């Protein structure tokens, strides 16, 4: 009888160890979560996830996420009292990420290999189509095509660009984002992104003045080879 109880104790101990291992089968700094809820917006996917007994909201560039799926992530940027105007909701905290993986993440693993492993999960920046607009350049200003064609000459300088607002996103990373087109293009570049604290509407024809920056990487899949920052509307 004593042997039987000893065997039962050993089995229970081994089972407990395996169970504990399954919940801790990720490397230090890597989070393993199960998706509880998915909210989609124009540019972001919000995931309510559970890690052990703790729930968090994650935000990643738009992706096809499913409730019940297991995801892995590391790092991230916490945004406290984050308000999504598109969802008309304020989150106590949202962790913004460049991406999540459906495979365990190995810290220090070469980025190329990680990207290949997560290829099906990597979100991409939404693609914009060129609209049928034709807006003449403002007096003393330049066209979108001119800015892209000679971007190095304008780097760090203040420029004036007139165009039609084709997309407007509010309160993302504490900025408002304007997409401006004037009907001109340089190669495949026809859409100019402007960050601002102002509010505009799609369809507005505006003249914006701001400082040019090149190769700006905000993370989360958002890289801009040309962007105008601190944009102000001028007449």
C-alpha positions as CSV (number, residue, x, y, z in Angstrom):
1,X,0.0,0.0,0.0
2,X,2.8,2.3,0.9
3,X,4.4,1.7,-2.6
4,X,1.1,2.5,-4.3
5,X,0.8,5.8,-2.5
6,X,4.4,6.6,-3.3
7,X,3.7,5.9,-7.0
8,X,0.6,8.1,-6.9
9,X,2.6,10.9,-5.3
10,X,5.3,10.6,-8.0
11,X,2.7,10.7,-10.8
12,X,1.0,13.7,-9.3
13,X,4.3,15.5,-8.9
14,X,5.3,14.9,-12.5
15,X,1.9,16.0,-13.7
16,X,2.2,19.2,-11.7
17,X,5.6,19.9,-13.2
18,X,4.4,19.3,-16.7
19,X,1.4,21.5,-16.1
20,X,3.6,24.2,-14.7
21,X,6.0,23.9,-17.7
22,X,3.2,24.2,-20.2
23,X,2.2,27.6,-18.7
24,X,5.8,28.8,-18.6
25,X,7.0,27.4,-21.9
26,X,8.2,30.8,-23.1
27,X,11.5,32.6,-22.7
28,X,12.0,35.4,-20.3
29,X,10.5,38.7,-21.6
30,X,8.1,36.9,-24.0
31,X,4.4,36.9,-23.3
32,X,2.1,34.0,-24.2
33,X,-1.5,35.1,-24.4
34,X,-4.9,33.8,-25.4
35,X,-7.2,36.2,-27.4
36,X,-10.5,36.9,-25.7
37,X,-11.9,39.7,-27.9
38,X,-11.1,41.4,-31.2
39,X,-12.0,45.0,-32.2
40,X,-11.1,46.2,-35.7
41,X,-10.5,49.8,-36.7
42,X,-9.3,51.4,-39.9
43,X,-5.6,51.0,-39.1
44,X,-5.4,48.9,-35.9
45,X,-6.6,45.7,-34.5
46,X,-7.3,45.7,-30.7
47,X,-7.0,42.4,-28.9
48,X,-8.2,41.7,-25.4
49,X,-5.9,39.0,-24.2
50,X,-5.4,36.9,-21.1
51,X,-2.0,35.8,-19.8
52,X,-2.5,33.4,-16.9
53,X,-5.1,35.4,-14.8
54,X,-4.2,38.8,-16.1
55,X,-6.0,40.6,-18.9
56,X,-4.6,43.3,-21.2
57,X,-5.5,45.2,-24.3
58,X,-3.0,45.0,-27.2
59,X,-3.0,47.1,-30.4
60,X,-1.2,46.0,-33.6
61,X,-1.5,47.2,-37.2
62,X,-4.5,45.7,-38.9
63,X,-4.4,41.9,-38.9
64,X,-6.7,38.9,-39.1
65,X,-7.0,37.9,-35.4
66,X,-9.3,35.3,-34.0
67,X,-10.8,34.8,-30.6
68,X,-9.4,31.7,-28.9
69,X,-6.1,31.9,-30.7
70,X,-2.7,31.9,-28.8
71,X,-0.3,34.7,-29.6
72,X,3.2,35.6,-28.5
73,X,4.8,39.0,-28.2
74,X,7.6,40.9,-26.5
75,X,8.4,44.6,-25.7
76,X,5.7,47.0,-26.7
77,X,4.8,50.6,-25.6
78,X,2.2,51.2,-22.9
79,X,-0.4,53.9,-23.5
80,X,-2.3,54.9,-20.4
81,X,-5.9,56.3,-20.6
82,X,-5.7,55.9,-24.4
83,X,-8.8,57.2,-26.2
84,X,-9.8,55.7,-29.5
85,X,-12.1,58.2,-31.2
86,X,-12.9,55.6,-33.9
87,X,-14.2,53.2,-31.2
88,X,-15.5,56.0,-29.0
89,X,-13.8,54.3,-26.1
90,X,-11.1,55.1,-23.6
91,X,-8.8,52.2,-22.5
92,X,-7.2,52.2,-19.1
93,X,-4.1,50.9,-20.8
94,X,-3.2,49.6,-24.3
95,X,0.1,48.0,-25.2
96,X,1.0,49.0,-28.7
97,X,3.1,46.4,-30.7
98,X,4.7,46.1,-34.1
99,X,3.2,42.6,-34.4
100,X,2.2,39.4,-32.6
101,X,3.3,35.9,-33.5
102,X,1.4,32.6,-33.6
103,X,4.7,30.8,-32.9
104,X,6.9,31.0,-29.8
105,X,9.4,33.8,-30.0
106,X,13.1,33.2,-29.3
107,X,14.8,36.4,-27.9
108,X,17.9,37.3,-29.8
109,X,16.8,35.2,-32.8
110,X,17.9,36.9,-36.1
111,X,15.2,39.2,-37.3
112,X,15.2,37.7,-40.8
113,X,14.4,34.2,-39.4
114,X,11.7,35.6,-37.1
115,X,10.1,37.5,-39.9
116,X,10.0,34.4,-42.0
117,X,8.5,32.4,-39.2
118,X,5.8,35.0,-38.6
119,X,5.2,35.8,-42.2
120,X,1.5,34.9,-42.1
121,X,1.0,37.1,-39.0
122,X,2.9,40.2,-40.0
123,X,0.6,43.2,-40.4
124,X,1.3,45.7,-43.1
125,X,0.6,49.4,-43.4
126,X,-2.7,49.9,-45.2
127,X,-2.2,50.7,-48.9
128,X,-3.8,53.9,-50.3
129,X,-5.1,54.4,-53.8
130,X,-4.4,57.5,-55.8
131,X,-7.6,59.5,-56.0
132,X,-8.8,61.4,-59.0
133,X,-8.0,64.8,-57.7
134,X,-6.3,67.8,-59.3
135,X,-5.2,70.6,-57.1
136,X,-2.9,73.4,-58.2
137,X,0.2,74.1,-56.0
138,X,-0.2,77.0,-53.6
139,X,1.7,80.2,-54.2
140,X,5.2,79.7,-52.9
141,X,4.5,76.0,-52.4
142,X,5.5,72.7,-54.0
143,X,3.6,69.7,-55.3
144,X,3.6,66.2,-53.8
145,X,5.6,64.9,-56.8
146,X,8.2,67.7,-56.4
147,X,8.6,66.8,-52.7
148,X,9.2,63.1,-53.3
149,X,11.4,63.7,-56.3
150,X,13.8,66.0,-54.5
151,X,13.2,64.9,-50.9
152,X,16.9,65.1,-49.9
153,X,16.9,68.8,-50.8
154,X,13.9,69.4,-48.6
155,X,15.0,67.3,-45.6
156,X,14.7,69.3,-42.4
157,X,13.1,72.3,-44.2
158,X,9.7,73.8,-43.9
159,X,7.5,73.3,-47.0
160,X,4.1,74.3,-48.1
161,X,1.9,71.8,-49.9
162,X,-1.7,72.1,-51.1
163,X,-4.0,69.1,-51.7
164,X,-7.1,67.2,-50.9
165,X,-7.5,65.3,-47.7
166,X,-8.1,61.6,-48.7
167,X,-7.8,60.1,-45.2
168,X,-7.7,61.4,-41.7
169,X,-6.9,59.5,-38.5
170,X,-7.1,61.0,-35.0
171,X,-5.2,60.4,-31.8
172,X,-2.8,57.8,-32.9
173,X,0.4,57.9,-30.9
174,X,-0.7,61.3,-29.6
175,X,-0.9,62.7,-33.2
176,X,-3.5,63.3,-35.9
177,X,-2.6,62.0,-39.3
178,X,-3.5,63.6,-42.6
179,X,-3.1,61.9,-46.0
180,X,-2.9,64.6,-48.7
181,X,-3.0,64.1,-52.5
182,X,-2.9,66.7,-55.3
183,X,-3.0,64.5,-58.4
184,X,0.7,64.5,-59.0
185,X,3.1,61.7,-58.3
186,X,6.8,60.7,-58.5
187,X,6.9,57.0,-59.5
188,X,4.6,55.2,-57.1
189,X,4.6,58.1,-54.6
190,X,1.5,60.2,-54.7
191,X,0.3,60.3,-51.1
192,X,1.8,62.7,-48.5
193,X,1.4,62.0,-44.8
194,X,1.3,64.9,-42.4
195,X,1.2,64.8,-38.6
196,X,-0.6,67.6,-36.8
197,X,-2.7,68.5,-33.8
198,X,-5.4,69.9,-36.0
199,X,-8.7,68.3,-37.2
200,X,-9.8,68.1,-40.8
201,X,-12.3,66.2,-42.9
202,X,-11.9,63.9,-45.9
203,X,-12.6,66.0,-49.0
204,X,-11.2,69.2,-47.5
205,X,-8.8,71.1,-49.8
206,X,-6.1,72.6,-47.6
207,X,-2.7,74.1,-47.7
208,X,-0.3,72.7,-45.1
209,X,3.0,74.0,-43.9
210,X,5.4,71.8,-41.9
211,X,8.9,70.4,-41.5
212,X,10.0,67.6,-43.8
213,X,11.6,64.4,-42.3
214,X,12.9,61.4,-44.2
215,X,13.0,57.7,-43.4
216,X,10.8,58.1,-40.3
217,X,10.0,54.8,-38.6
218,X,7.3,55.0,-35.9
219,X,7.3,51.2,-35.5
220,X,4.1,49.1,-35.6
221,X,4.6,48.7,-39.4
222,X,4.5,52.4,-40.1
223,X,7.6,53.6,-42.0
224,X,7.6,56.8,-44.1
225,X,10.4,57.8,-46.5
226,X,8.9,61.3,-46.6
227,X,6.6,62.8,-44.0
228,X,5.7,66.4,-43.0
229,X,5.6,66.9,-39.2
230,X,3.9,69.6,-37.0
231,X,1.7,70.6,-39.9
232,X,-0.2,73.8,-39.7
233,X,-3.0,74.9,-42.1
234,X,-2.2,78.2,-43.8
235,X,-4.1,80.3,-46.3
